[in-house]
Amino acid sequence: MPIEGGDNLYLATVIDCYSRKLAGWAIADHMRTDLVADALHTADQARNGLGGAVFHSDHGAQYTSKEFAALCARLGVTQSMGKVGTCLLTG
C-alpha cells in the first residue's frame, strides 16, 4: 500500500486460527523474509513459545526461503502450504 511520499509499507501477521486472535505482527518498507520472520518472532515472544504450532502460508519467496525454514525449525514450528493454484479452484 503506498503511503505519503509514494513509498510502500508492508504488514505481516501471524494469526492463531483456533482463537482467531492476532499472535504477532511486523511492519517494514520491504516484503522480504526478514518481515515475516519478525512477525513470527513477535508471536513466539507473545505466546511464550510456538513449539508444536503449524504455520500455514502461500508459496511466496519469503515463506519458502531457507532462512524462514530454519527459523521455523528453531522455534519448533511445522510449515504448511497448500498446493499451488488451489485458491483458483471453484469446486
N, C-alpha and C positions, 0 to 999 in steps of 0.2 A: 504494500500500500504506500503510495507516495505521501510524504509529509511535506510541510512547508519547506521550500527550498528545492523541491524536486527529488530529494533523496528517498530511499526506501527504508522501511522498518519492518522487521520480521518477528513474529511471535511463535514460539514453540511451546506446546503444552503437553503435560502428562496428566491424563485423566484416569481416575480409578473407576473402571466400568461397573464395579459392584455398587459402590456408594454414589456414583455419578458426581463425585467431587473433584475439584482441581487438586492434584497432588504436587505438581511442580510446574514451573514456567521459566522462560528466559526470553529476553528481547535483545536483538542485535541488528546491525546495519548490513548483515550478510545472511545467507542461508546455507552455511557450511556445517560440517559435522560438529564444530565447537558449540553452535547454537543448541542443537538437540542434546548434546552431551551435558551442557549446562542445565538444561531443563530436567534431565534425568538425575543429575547430581542434586538439584533442589528437591526433587521428590524423595530421593534417598534420605536426605537430611530431615525433611519434614516428617517422614514416616519411620524414622529411626531404623532404616534399612529396608531394602527391597528384595531380600533373599526369597526365592520361590515365586516371585512375580513373573507374569508374562507380559511382554511389551509388544503390542501389535502395531504395525505400521505399513505404509506402502513401500514400494521398491525404490524410493528416492535414494540418490547417491549418499545422502547424509546417513541413512539408516543401514545401507549395505556396505559401508566403509569398514575396513579392518579395525580402525580406531574405535568406532562405536561398538563393534562386536566384542572387542577386548574389554571395553568399559562394562558392557552388559555381563560378561563373564566374571569380571572382578566383583560386581555387585550381586551376583547370583541370580541375574535376570535372564529368562529364556526369551529369545527373539521369535516373533511370529510374523509371517507375511502371507497374504492371500496370493492366489495365482495372478499373474499379470493379466490385466484386462477384465477381471471379474466384475469390476464396477460397471462395466458396459453391458453386462448380461441382463436381460429383462425377463427371463422366466423360462 
